[in-house]
Amino acid sequence: MGALHEGHLSLARASVAESDVTVVTIFVNPTQFAPGEDLDKYPRRLEEDVKLLGEVGVDHVFCPEAETMYAPGSSTSVSPPKISRKLEGEFRPTHFGGVATIVLKLFNIVAPDVAYFGQKDYQQVVVVKQMVRDLNVPVEVRTCPIVRDNDGLALSSRNIYLSPEEREVALTINRTLSHVRQQILDGQRDGFEVLTEMRQMLIDGGVTSIDYAAVVNPDTLESADPIQLPVALLIAVYVGKTRLIDNCLVTA
Protein backbone atom coordinates (compact mmCIF):
# COMPACT_ATOMS: atom_id res chain seq x y z
CA MET A 1 0.00 0.00 0.00
CA GLY A 2 2.98 2.32 -0.38
CA ALA A 3 5.06 4.24 2.18
CA LEU A 4 7.71 1.66 1.39
CA HIS A 5 10.29 0.53 3.91
CA GLU A 6 13.01 -2.10 3.82
CA GLY A 7 10.46 -4.86 4.44
CA HIS A 8 8.65 -4.02 1.20
CA LEU A 9 11.91 -3.53 -0.67
CA SER A 10 13.08 -6.99 0.44
CA LEU A 11 10.13 -8.47 -1.48
CA ALA A 12 11.08 -6.49 -4.57
CA ARG A 13 14.70 -7.61 -4.27
CA ALA A 14 13.63 -11.26 -4.02
CA SER A 15 11.61 -10.90 -7.22
CA VAL A 16 14.38 -9.04 -9.06
CA ALA A 17 16.84 -11.79 -8.11
CA GLU A 18 14.58 -14.62 -9.27
CA SER A 19 12.44 -13.21 -12.09
CA ASP A 20 12.89 -11.83 -15.60
CA VAL A 21 10.44 -8.97 -15.01
CA THR A 22 9.33 -7.47 -11.69
CA VAL A 23 6.13 -5.46 -11.23
CA VAL A 24 5.28 -3.77 -7.93
CA THR A 25 1.68 -2.76 -7.28
CA ILE A 26 0.98 0.22 -5.01
CA PHE A 27 -2.63 0.84 -4.04
CA VAL A 28 -4.07 2.05 -0.74
CA ASN A 29 -7.11 -0.20 -0.82
CA PRO A 30 -10.17 1.43 0.76
CA THR A 31 -12.15 -1.80 1.09
CA GLN A 32 -9.78 -3.34 3.64
CA PHE A 33 -10.20 -0.42 6.06
CA ALA A 34 -13.16 -0.49 8.44
CA PRO A 35 -14.94 2.75 9.44
CA GLY A 36 -12.77 4.60 11.94
CA GLU A 37 -9.51 2.99 10.80
CA ASP A 38 -6.64 5.05 9.42
CA LEU A 39 -7.43 5.15 5.68
CA ASP A 40 -7.32 8.95 5.45
CA LYS A 41 -4.07 9.31 7.38
CA TYR A 42 -2.36 6.25 5.91
CA PRO A 43 1.02 7.54 4.67
CA ARG A 44 1.30 8.13 0.92
CA ARG A 45 4.71 8.86 -0.66
CA LEU A 46 4.36 7.66 -4.24
CA GLU A 47 7.16 9.70 -5.80
CA GLU A 48 9.64 8.57 -3.15
CA ASP A 49 8.39 4.97 -3.41
CA VAL A 50 8.90 4.85 -7.18
CA LYS A 51 12.43 6.22 -6.79
CA LEU A 52 13.30 3.53 -4.22
CA LEU A 53 11.90 0.78 -6.43
CA GLY A 54 13.91 2.03 -9.39
CA GLU A 55 17.08 1.79 -7.30
CA VAL A 56 16.22 -1.81 -6.41
CA GLY A 57 15.82 -2.72 -10.10
CA VAL A 58 12.04 -3.02 -10.39
CA ASP A 59 10.86 -2.87 -14.02
CA HIS A 60 7.32 -1.53 -13.59
CA VAL A 61 5.18 0.08 -10.89
CA PHE A 62 1.40 -0.25 -11.20
CA CYS A 63 -0.27 2.43 -9.08
CA PRO A 64 -3.91 2.75 -10.19
CA GLU A 65 -6.50 5.25 -9.00
CA ALA A 66 -9.39 3.99 -6.90
CA GLU A 67 -11.75 4.52 -9.86
CA THR A 68 -9.68 2.07 -11.89
CA MET A 69 -9.90 -0.71 -9.33
CA TYR A 70 -13.48 0.01 -8.27
CA ALA A 71 -15.36 1.39 -11.27
CA PRO A 72 -18.65 3.23 -10.60
CA GLY A 73 -21.37 0.67 -10.01
CA SER A 74 -18.90 -2.09 -9.10
CA SER A 75 -20.51 -4.54 -6.65
CA THR A 76 -18.66 -7.85 -7.06
CA SER A 77 -16.35 -8.97 -4.26
CA VAL A 78 -14.51 -12.09 -3.12
CA SER A 79 -15.72 -13.99 -0.07
CA PRO A 80 -12.49 -14.92 1.75
CA PRO A 81 -11.88 -18.45 3.05
CA LYS A 82 -13.09 -19.52 6.49
CA ILE A 83 -9.58 -19.25 7.87
CA SER A 84 -9.97 -15.46 7.65
CA ARG A 85 -12.66 -15.35 10.33
CA LYS A 86 -10.39 -15.92 13.35
CA LEU A 87 -7.66 -13.72 14.84
CA GLU A 88 -7.58 -10.63 12.58
CA GLY A 89 -11.04 -11.54 11.32
CA GLU A 90 -12.52 -11.30 14.82
CA PHE A 91 -11.32 -7.73 15.29
CA ARG A 92 -11.48 -6.55 11.67
CA PRO A 93 -14.37 -8.56 10.19
CA THR A 94 -14.43 -6.79 6.80
CA HIS A 95 -10.66 -6.65 6.35
CA PHE A 96 -9.94 -9.90 4.51
CA GLY A 97 -12.88 -9.48 2.15
CA GLY A 98 -11.18 -6.30 0.96
CA VAL A 99 -7.77 -7.99 0.84
CA ALA A 100 -8.98 -11.03 -1.11
CA THR A 101 -10.89 -8.88 -3.60
CA ILE A 102 -8.05 -6.46 -4.34
CA VAL A 103 -5.38 -9.18 -4.51
CA LEU A 104 -7.42 -11.19 -7.01
CA LYS A 105 -8.07 -8.06 -9.09
CA LEU A 106 -4.35 -7.19 -9.10
CA PHE A 107 -3.47 -10.79 -10.03
CA ASN A 108 -5.92 -10.60 -12.94
CA ILE A 109 -4.49 -7.29 -14.19
CA VAL A 110 -0.76 -7.94 -13.74
CA ALA A 111 -0.91 -11.73 -14.36
CA PRO A 112 2.24 -12.63 -12.39
CA ASP A 113 3.81 -16.08 -12.38
CA VAL A 114 5.08 -15.57 -8.83
CA ALA A 115 3.79 -13.20 -6.13
CA TYR A 116 5.89 -12.23 -3.11
CA PHE A 117 4.28 -11.54 0.27
CA GLY A 118 5.84 -10.73 3.64
CA GLN A 119 5.58 -13.05 6.64
CA LYS A 120 4.78 -10.07 8.87
CA ASP A 121 1.16 -10.16 7.65
CA TYR A 122 1.07 -13.86 8.46
CA GLN A 123 -2.67 -14.49 8.28
CA GLN A 124 -2.89 -12.49 5.07
CA VAL A 125 -0.42 -14.86 3.40
CA VAL A 126 -2.40 -17.89 4.60
CA VAL A 127 -5.64 -16.37 3.27
CA VAL A 128 -4.11 -15.48 -0.11
CA LYS A 129 -2.57 -18.93 -0.51
CA GLN A 130 -5.90 -20.63 0.16
CA MET A 131 -7.74 -18.24 -2.16
CA VAL A 132 -5.25 -19.06 -4.93
CA ARG A 133 -5.81 -22.80 -4.37
CA ASP A 134 -9.59 -22.56 -4.07
CA LEU A 135 -10.06 -20.37 -7.16
CA ASN A 136 -7.37 -22.06 -9.30
CA VAL A 137 -5.42 -18.85 -9.77
CA PRO A 138 -2.27 -19.63 -11.82
CA VAL A 139 0.23 -17.91 -9.53
CA GLU A 140 2.81 -19.19 -7.07
CA VAL A 141 2.72 -17.35 -3.74
CA ARG A 142 6.06 -17.07 -1.93
CA THR A 143 6.57 -15.88 1.64
CA CYS A 144 9.56 -13.69 2.51
CA PRO A 145 10.95 -13.27 6.07
CA ILE A 146 10.08 -10.41 8.41
CA VAL A 147 12.54 -7.52 8.26
CA ARG A 148 13.29 -5.86 11.60
CA ASP A 149 14.97 -2.67 12.72
CA ASN A 150 18.20 -2.92 14.70
CA ASP A 151 16.21 -2.83 17.95
CA GLY A 152 14.06 -5.78 16.86
CA LEU A 153 10.86 -3.91 15.98
CA ALA A 154 9.22 -5.35 12.87
CA LEU A 155 9.22 -2.75 10.09
CA SER A 156 5.79 -1.27 9.45
CA SER A 157 4.47 1.83 7.73
CA ARG A 158 2.58 2.53 10.96
CA ASN A 159 5.76 2.75 13.07
CA ILE A 160 6.00 6.44 12.16
CA TYR A 161 2.99 7.07 14.40
CA LEU A 162 4.92 5.93 17.51
CA SER A 163 6.41 8.49 19.88
CA PRO A 164 9.90 7.64 21.27
CA GLU A 165 8.27 6.41 24.48
CA GLU A 166 5.75 4.31 22.58
CA ARG A 167 8.48 2.78 20.46
CA GLU A 168 10.18 1.55 23.64
CA VAL A 169 6.90 -0.09 24.64
CA ALA A 170 6.55 -1.62 21.15
CA LEU A 171 9.86 -3.45 21.59
CA THR A 172 8.04 -5.63 24.12
CA ILE A 173 6.34 -7.41 21.22
CA ASN A 174 9.46 -8.98 19.73
CA ARG A 175 10.93 -9.62 23.19
CA THR A 176 7.79 -11.59 24.04
CA LEU A 177 7.95 -13.61 20.84
CA SER A 178 11.65 -14.38 21.32
CA HIS A 179 11.18 -15.38 24.97
CA VAL A 180 8.23 -17.68 24.29
CA ARG A 181 9.92 -19.17 21.23
CA GLN A 182 12.87 -20.18 23.38
CA GLN A 183 10.56 -21.68 26.00
CA ILE A 184 8.99 -23.87 23.34
CA LEU A 185 12.37 -24.89 21.93
CA ASP A 186 13.39 -25.79 25.49
CA GLY A 187 10.45 -28.19 25.72
CA GLN A 188 7.43 -26.24 26.92
CA ARG A 189 4.33 -27.87 25.45
CA ASP A 190 1.53 -26.39 27.57
CA GLY A 191 -0.26 -23.99 25.24
CA PHE A 192 -2.25 -22.34 28.05
CA GLU A 193 0.89 -21.56 30.03
CA VAL A 194 2.58 -20.12 26.94
CA LEU A 195 -0.41 -17.87 26.21
CA THR A 196 -0.51 -16.71 29.83
CA GLU A 197 3.19 -15.86 29.66
CA MET A 198 2.76 -13.97 26.39
CA ARG A 199 -0.10 -11.83 27.67
CA GLN A 200 1.62 -11.07 30.99
CA MET A 201 4.83 -9.97 29.26
CA LEU A 202 2.88 -7.68 26.95
CA ILE A 203 0.94 -6.15 29.86
CA ASP A 204 4.09 -5.72 31.93
CA GLY A 205 5.74 -4.09 28.92
CA GLY A 206 3.09 -1.39 28.84
CA VAL A 207 1.01 -2.13 25.72
CA THR A 208 -2.27 -0.23 25.72
CA SER A 209 -4.47 -3.23 24.85
CA ILE A 210 -4.17 -6.73 23.40
CA ASP A 211 -6.37 -7.84 20.52
CA TYR A 212 -4.87 -11.31 20.56
CA ALA A 213 -1.85 -13.38 21.48
CA ALA A 214 -2.03 -16.84 19.95
CA VAL A 215 -0.13 -20.09 19.53
CA VAL A 216 -1.50 -21.80 16.43
CA ASN A 217 -0.93 -24.40 13.76
CA PRO A 218 0.90 -22.48 11.01
CA ASP A 219 -1.34 -23.81 8.23
CA THR A 220 -4.82 -24.00 9.78
CA LEU A 221 -4.42 -21.26 12.44
CA GLU A 222 -6.15 -23.59 14.91
CA SER A 223 -5.06 -23.22 18.53
CA ALA A 224 -2.08 -25.46 19.36
CA ASP A 225 -2.55 -26.97 22.83
CA PRO A 226 -0.70 -29.14 23.51
CA ILE A 227 2.00 -27.59 21.38
CA GLN A 228 3.28 -29.69 18.50
CA LEU A 229 5.96 -28.20 16.29
CA PRO A 230 5.86 -26.35 14.03
CA VAL A 231 3.71 -23.56 15.50
CA ALA A 232 3.17 -19.90 14.75
CA LEU A 233 3.14 -17.27 17.49
CA LEU A 234 0.90 -14.34 16.54
CA ILE A 235 0.41 -11.02 18.35
CA ALA A 236 -1.77 -7.96 17.69
CA VAL A 237 -1.69 -5.07 20.19
CA TYR A 238 -2.22 -1.37 20.50
CA VAL A 239 0.62 0.86 21.60
CA GLY A 240 -1.05 4.18 22.23
CA LYS A 241 -3.44 4.53 19.29
CA THR A 242 -1.26 2.52 16.90
CA ARG A 243 -2.15 -1.09 16.16
CA LEU A 244 0.89 -3.32 15.63
CA ILE A 245 1.12 -6.97 14.59
CA ASP A 246 4.05 -9.38 14.69
CA ASN A 247 4.72 -13.09 14.63
CA CYS A 248 7.32 -15.81 14.53
CA LEU A 249 7.46 -19.43 13.48
CA VAL A 250 8.82 -22.08 15.83
CA THR A 251 10.15 -25.16 14.05
CA ALA A 252 11.91 -28.26 15.30
C-alpha positions as CSV (number, residue, x, y, z in Angstrom):
1,M,0.0,0.0,0.0
2,G,3.0,2.3,-0.4
3,A,5.1,4.2,2.2
4,L,7.7,1.7,1.4
5,H,10.3,0.5,3.9
6,E,13.0,-2.1,3.8
7,G,10.5,-4.9,4.4
8,H,8.7,-4.0,1.2
9,L,11.9,-3.5,-0.7
10,S,13.1,-7.0,0.4
11,L,10.1,-8.5,-1.5
12,A,11.1,-6.5,-4.6
13,R,14.7,-7.6,-4.3
14,A,13.6,-11.3,-4.0
15,S,11.6,-10.9,-7.2
16,V,14.4,-9.0,-9.1
17,A,16.8,-11.8,-8.1
18,E,14.6,-14.6,-9.3
19,S,12.4,-13.2,-12.1
20,D,12.9,-11.8,-15.6
21,V,10.4,-9.0,-15.0
22,T,9.3,-7.5,-11.7
23,V,6.1,-5.5,-11.2
24,V,5.3,-3.8,-7.9
25,T,1.7,-2.8,-7.3
26,I,1.0,0.2,-5.0
27,F,-2.6,0.8,-4.0
28,V,-4.1,2.1,-0.7
29,N,-7.1,-0.2,-0.8
30,P,-10.2,1.4,0.8
31,T,-12.2,-1.8,1.1
32,Q,-9.8,-3.3,3.6
33,F,-10.2,-0.4,6.1
34,A,-13.2,-0.5,8.4
35,P,-14.9,2.7,9.4
36,G,-12.8,4.6,11.9
37,E,-9.5,3.0,10.8
38,D,-6.6,5.1,9.4
39,L,-7.4,5.2,5.7
40,D,-7.3,8.9,5.5
41,K,-4.1,9.3,7.4
42,Y,-2.4,6.2,5.9
43,P,1.0,7.5,4.7
44,R,1.3,8.1,0.9
45,R,4.7,8.9,-0.7
46,L,4.4,7.7,-4.2
47,E,7.2,9.7,-5.8
48,E,9.6,8.6,-3.2
49,D,8.4,5.0,-3.4
50,V,8.9,4.9,-7.2
51,K,12.4,6.2,-6.8
52,L,13.3,3.5,-4.2
53,L,11.9,0.8,-6.4
54,G,13.9,2.0,-9.4
55,E,17.1,1.8,-7.3
56,V,16.2,-1.8,-6.4
57,G,15.8,-2.7,-10.1
58,V,12.0,-3.0,-10.4
59,D,10.9,-2.9,-14.0
60,H,7.3,-1.5,-13.6
61,V,5.2,0.1,-10.9
62,F,1.4,-0.2,-11.2
63,C,-0.3,2.4,-9.1
64,P,-3.9,2.8,-10.2
65,E,-6.5,5.3,-9.0
66,A,-9.4,4.0,-6.9
67,E,-11.7,4.5,-9.9
68,T,-9.7,2.1,-11.9
69,M,-9.9,-0.7,-9.3
70,Y,-13.5,0.0,-8.3
71,A,-15.4,1.4,-11.3
72,P,-18.6,3.2,-10.6
73,G,-21.4,0.7,-10.0
74,S,-18.9,-2.1,-9.1
75,S,-20.5,-4.5,-6.7
76,T,-18.7,-7.8,-7.1
77,S,-16.4,-9.0,-4.3
78,V,-14.5,-12.1,-3.1
79,S,-15.7,-14.0,-0.1
80,P,-12.5,-14.9,1.7
81,P,-11.9,-18.5,3.0
82,K,-13.1,-19.5,6.5
83,I,-9.6,-19.3,7.9
84,S,-10.0,-15.5,7.6
85,R,-12.7,-15.4,10.3
86,K,-10.4,-15.9,13.3
87,L,-7.7,-13.7,14.8
88,E,-7.6,-10.6,12.6
89,G,-11.0,-11.5,11.3
90,E,-12.5,-11.3,14.8
91,F,-11.3,-7.7,15.3
92,R,-11.5,-6.6,11.7
93,P,-14.4,-8.6,10.2
94,T,-14.4,-6.8,6.8
95,H,-10.7,-6.7,6.4
96,F,-9.9,-9.9,4.5
97,G,-12.9,-9.5,2.1
98,G,-11.2,-6.3,1.0
99,V,-7.8,-8.0,0.8
100,A,-9.0,-11.0,-1.1
101,T,-10.9,-8.9,-3.6
102,I,-8.1,-6.5,-4.3
103,V,-5.4,-9.2,-4.5
104,L,-7.4,-11.2,-7.0
105,K,-8.1,-8.1,-9.1
106,L,-4.4,-7.2,-9.1
107,F,-3.5,-10.8,-10.0
108,N,-5.9,-10.6,-12.9
109,I,-4.5,-7.3,-14.2
110,V,-0.8,-7.9,-13.7
111,A,-0.9,-11.7,-14.4
112,P,2.2,-12.6,-12.4
113,D,3.8,-16.1,-12.4
114,V,5.1,-15.6,-8.8
115,A,3.8,-13.2,-6.1
116,Y,5.9,-12.2,-3.1
117,F,4.3,-11.5,0.3
118,G,5.8,-10.7,3.6
119,Q,5.6,-13.1,6.6
120,K,4.8,-10.1,8.9
121,D,1.2,-10.2,7.7
122,Y,1.1,-13.9,8.5
123,Q,-2.7,-14.5,8.3
124,Q,-2.9,-12.5,5.1
125,V,-0.4,-14.9,3.4
126,V,-2.4,-17.9,4.6
127,V,-5.6,-16.4,3.3
128,V,-4.1,-15.5,-0.1
129,K,-2.6,-18.9,-0.5
130,Q,-5.9,-20.6,0.2
131,M,-7.7,-18.2,-2.2
132,V,-5.3,-19.1,-4.9
133,R,-5.8,-22.8,-4.4
134,D,-9.6,-22.6,-4.1
135,L,-10.1,-20.4,-7.2
136,N,-7.4,-22.1,-9.3
137,V,-5.4,-18.8,-9.8
138,P,-2.3,-19.6,-11.8
139,V,0.2,-17.9,-9.5
140,E,2.8,-19.2,-7.1
141,V,2.7,-17.3,-3.7
142,R,6.1,-17.1,-1.9
143,T,6.6,-15.9,1.6
144,C,9.6,-13.7,2.5
145,P,11.0,-13.3,6.1
146,I,10.1,-10.4,8.4
147,V,12.5,-7.5,8.3
148,R,13.3,-5.9,11.6
149,D,15.0,-2.7,12.7
150,N,18.2,-2.9,14.7
151,D,16.2,-2.8,17.9
152,G,14.1,-5.8,16.9
153,L,10.9,-3.9,16.0
154,A,9.2,-5.4,12.9
155,L,9.2,-2.8,10.1
156,S,5.8,-1.3,9.5
157,S,4.5,1.8,7.7
158,R,2.6,2.5,11.0
159,N,5.8,2.7,13.1
160,I,6.0,6.4,12.2
161,Y,3.0,7.1,14.4
162,L,4.9,5.9,17.5
163,S,6.4,8.5,19.9
164,P,9.9,7.6,21.3
165,E,8.3,6.4,24.5
166,E,5.7,4.3,22.6
167,R,8.5,2.8,20.5
168,E,10.2,1.5,23.6
169,V,6.9,-0.1,24.6
170,A,6.5,-1.6,21.1
171,L,9.9,-3.4,21.6
172,T,8.0,-5.6,24.1
173,I,6.3,-7.4,21.2
174,N,9.5,-9.0,19.7
175,R,10.9,-9.6,23.2
176,T,7.8,-11.6,24.0
177,L,8.0,-13.6,20.8
178,S,11.7,-14.4,21.3
179,H,11.2,-15.4,25.0
180,V,8.2,-17.7,24.3
181,R,9.9,-19.2,21.2
182,Q,12.9,-20.2,23.4
183,Q,10.6,-21.7,26.0
184,I,9.0,-23.9,23.3
185,L,12.4,-24.9,21.9
186,D,13.4,-25.8,25.5
187,G,10.5,-28.2,25.7
188,Q,7.4,-26.2,26.9
189,R,4.3,-27.9,25.4
190,D,1.5,-26.4,27.6
191,G,-0.3,-24.0,25.2
192,F,-2.3,-22.3,28.1
193,E,0.9,-21.6,30.0
194,V,2.6,-20.1,26.9
195,L,-0.4,-17.9,26.2
196,T,-0.5,-16.7,29.8
197,E,3.2,-15.9,29.7
198,M,2.8,-14.0,26.4
199,R,-0.1,-11.8,27.7
200,Q,1.6,-11.1,31.0
201,M,4.8,-10.0,29.3
202,L,2.9,-7.7,27.0
203,I,0.9,-6.2,29.9
204,D,4.1,-5.7,31.9
205,G,5.7,-4.1,28.9
206,G,3.1,-1.4,28.8
207,V,1.0,-2.1,25.7
208,T,-2.3,-0.2,25.7
209,S,-4.5,-3.2,24.8
210,I,-4.2,-6.7,23.4
211,D,-6.4,-7.8,20.5
212,Y,-4.9,-11.3,20.6
213,A,-1.9,-13.4,21.5
214,A,-2.0,-16.8,19.9
215,V,-0.1,-20.1,19.5
216,V,-1.5,-21.8,16.4
217,N,-0.9,-24.4,13.8
218,P,0.9,-22.5,11.0
219,D,-1.3,-23.8,8.2
220,T,-4.8,-24.0,9.8
221,L,-4.4,-21.3,12.4
222,E,-6.1,-23.6,14.9
223,S,-5.1,-23.2,18.5
224,A,-2.1,-25.5,19.4
225,D,-2.6,-27.0,22.8
226,P,-0.7,-29.1,23.5
227,I,2.0,-27.6,21.4
228,Q,3.3,-29.7,18.5
229,L,6.0,-28.2,16.3
230,P,5.9,-26.4,14.0
231,V,3.7,-23.6,15.5
232,A,3.2,-19.9,14.8
233,L,3.1,-17.3,17.5
234,L,0.9,-14.3,16.5
235,I,0.4,-11.0,18.3
236,A,-1.8,-8.0,17.7
237,V,-1.7,-5.1,20.2
238,Y,-2.2,-1.4,20.5
239,V,0.6,0.9,21.6
240,G,-1.0,4.2,22.2
241,K,-3.4,4.5,19.3
242,T,-1.3,2.5,16.9
243,R,-2.1,-1.1,16.2
244,L,0.9,-3.3,15.6
245,I,1.1,-7.0,14.6
246,D,4.1,-9.4,14.7
247,N,4.7,-13.1,14.6
248,C,7.3,-15.8,14.5
249,L,7.5,-19.4,13.5
250,V,8.8,-22.1,15.8
251,T,10.1,-25.2,14.1
252,A,11.9,-28.3,15.3
